[in-house]
Amino acid sequence: MFLLTLTSCKSFKESIPVERPENLNPMTNELQQIADWSVNEFELPGVQIGFMKRGENPVIVSSGNFDFAHKKTYIENHHSFRIGSTTKMFVAALFCRFAEEGKLELNDTLAKWLPDYPQASNITISDLLNHTSGIDESLFKNVGFVLKSMLNHKKRWDPLEIVDVF
């Protein structure tokens, strides 16, 4: 099993990839070429690609820059990005895998895990995955939470901290 992620943002400004060492292994070199090509072909300001295989160290490559006006701040492998809604597909795939393994049923209700959550007995995992649960996205209406999240973008949130916001 492996995980491949690609993050970028769209811009119509020319972007020049940062120069790279020539002693990259073949997999890293190929991914770097894809990243550099993507930046130029799709006119992206920058891109970062990560590849992870079980039992091996992750491979990360970056190309392009953060500084659109002066093109002096290159994206490097240690930089992090907010991936926002991209996580939805990973969560959905994980829940489908759990269902295949018999660890849960997609028709299980939220009450099985969060019995005190309002209307938990009426909301299924399938409802959550299809965005049809009726749960309002009040998380983003909570100004305090949004500010805390933005000011501390590397914080790893405990799931119960997020549930408490609702």
PATOR-205287 format. One record per residue (C-alpha): x, y, z; residue in three letters. Coordinates in steps of 0.25 Angstrom, whole numbers, padded with zeros to 4 digits, always signed. Example, Ala and Ser with C-alpha at 12.3 -4.5 7.8 and 13.67 -1.06 7.14 Angstrom:
2
+0049-0018+0031Ala
+0055-0004+0029Ser
REM end
This chain:
166
+0000+0000+0000Met
+0005+0014-0003Phe
+0000+0028-0002Leu
+0002+0039-0012Leu
-0002+0053-0010Thr
+0000+0065-0019Leu
-0003+0080-0014Thr
-0002+0092-0022Ser
-0009+0105-0025Cys
-0013+0111-0039Lys
-0007+0124-0044Ser
-0004+0130-0058Phe
+0010+0135-0054Lys
+0022+0129-0060Glu
+0029+0120-0049Ser
+0044+0115-0050Ile
+0047+0102-0042Pro
+0058+0103-0032Val
+0071+0096-0036Glu
+0072+0082-0030Arg
+0084+0073-0026Pro
+0087+0063-0037Glu
+0090+0051-0028Asn
+0075+0048-0026Leu
+0071+0033-0026Asn
+0063+0029-0039Pro
+0049+0030-0032Met
+0052+0044-0026Thr
+0058+0049-0039Asn
+0045+0044-0047Glu
+0036+0051-0037Leu
+0044+0063-0038Gln
+0043+0064-0053Gln
+0028+0062-0052Ile
+0027+0074-0041Ala
+0036+0083-0050Asp
+0028+0079-0063Trp
+0015+0082-0055Ser
+0019+0096-0051Val
+0022+0100-0065Asn
+0012+0092-0072Glu
+0000+0096-0064Phe
+0006+0110-0060Glu
+0005+0107-0045Leu
+0013+0116-0036Pro
+0018+0103-0028Gly
+0015+0089-0026Val
+0019+0078-0015Gln
+0018+0063-0017Ile
+0019+0053-0007Gly
+0020+0038-0008Phe
+0020+0028+0004Met
+0022+0013+0004Lys
+0020+0005+0016Arg
+0033+0002+0023Gly
+0040+0013+0015Glu
+0044+0027+0017Asn
+0035+0037+0010Pro
+0039+0043-0003Val
+0036+0058-0004Ile
+0039+0067-0016Val
+0036+0082-0018Ser
+0036+0092-0030Ser
+0033+0106-0032Gly
+0032+0117-0022Asn
+0023+0125-0011Phe
+0027+0139-0016Asp
+0019+0142-0028Phe
+0024+0156-0030Ala
+0039+0154-0028His
+0041+0139-0030Lys
+0051+0138-0019Lys
+0044+0129-0008Thr
+0045+0115-0014Tyr
+0036+0104-0009Ile
+0045+0094-0002Glu
+0042+0080+0003Asn
+0041+0084+0018His
+0030+0094+0015His
+0016+0090+0019Ser
+0002+0093+0012Phe
-0012+0093+0017Arg
-0019+0083+0009Ile
-0033+0086+0012Gly
-0044+0078+0006Ser
-0034+0068+0000Thr
-0035+0060+0012Thr
-0049+0057+0010Lys
-0045+0046-0001Met
-0035+0040+0009Phe
-0045+0039+0020Val
-0056+0033+0010Ala
-0046+0023+0005Ala
-0042+0019+0020Leu
-0056+0017+0024Phe
-0059+0009+0012Cys
-0047+0000+0015Arg
-0052-0001+0030Phe
-0065-0006+0024Ala
-0058-0016+0015Glu
-0051-0021+0027Glu
-0063-0022+0035Gly
-0059-0012+0045Lys
-0071-0003+0043Leu
-0084-0003+0034Glu
-0086+0009+0026Leu
-0101+0009+0031Asn
-0096+0010+0046Asp
-0101+0022+0053Thr
-0092+0033+0059Leu
-0098+0029+0072Ala
-0089+0017+0072Lys
-0077+0026+0074Trp
-0082+0039+0079Leu
-0095+0036+0086Pro
-0097+0050+0092Asp
-0096+0057+0079Tyr
-0109+0063+0075Pro
-0118+0054+0066Gln
-0106+0044+0066Ala
-0116+0032+0065Ser
-0122+0038+0052Asn
-0108+0041+0045Ile
-0101+0029+0038Thr
-0086+0028+0033Ile
-0092+0028+0019Ser
-0099+0041+0022Asp
-0086+0047+0027Leu
-0078+0042+0015Leu
-0089+0047+0005Asn
-0090+0061+0012His
-0105+0058+0014Thr
-0105+0058+0030Ser
-0111+0071+0032Gly
-0099+0075+0041Ile
-0097+0090+0039Asp
-0082+0094+0036Glu
-0083+0103+0049Ser
-0068+0099+0051Leu
-0064+0111+0041Phe
-0075+0120+0047Lys
-0067+0120+0060Asn
-0058+0131+0059Val
-0050+0127+0071Gly
-0047+0113+0065Phe
-0044+0119+0051Val
-0034+0129+0057Leu
-0027+0118+0066Lys
-0026+0109+0054Ser
-0020+0120+0045Met
-0010+0125+0055Leu
-0006+0111+0059Asn
-0006+0104+0046His
+0003+0093+0050Lys
-0006+0089+0062Lys
-0011+0074+0062Arg
-0025+0075+0067Trp
-0031+0064+0076Asp
-0044+0060+0069Pro
-0052+0063+0082Leu
-0047+0077+0082Glu
-0053+0079+0068Ile
-0066+0072+0072Val
-0067+0081+0084Asp
-0068+0093+0075Val
-0081+0088+0069Phe
REM end
